[in-house]
């Protein structure tokens, strides 16, 4: 469970990866640097987008990448 009292559970096929927020982009999209130094675009999943959870550059987050495009994903929780 995260600091915000909820957690978005990833699908069985998805794998969560630790990442760091690099910058905030328009429309609620964030550029994140994955733990393997790759850069991806990610958006807050579930209640994070509805409850206006503040994400700032430098924050550590958990990202679930899409199986089709490894440069896009969902931010499932703030670490």
Order of alpha helices (4+ residues) and beta strands (2+ residues): beta-beta-beta-alpha-beta-beta
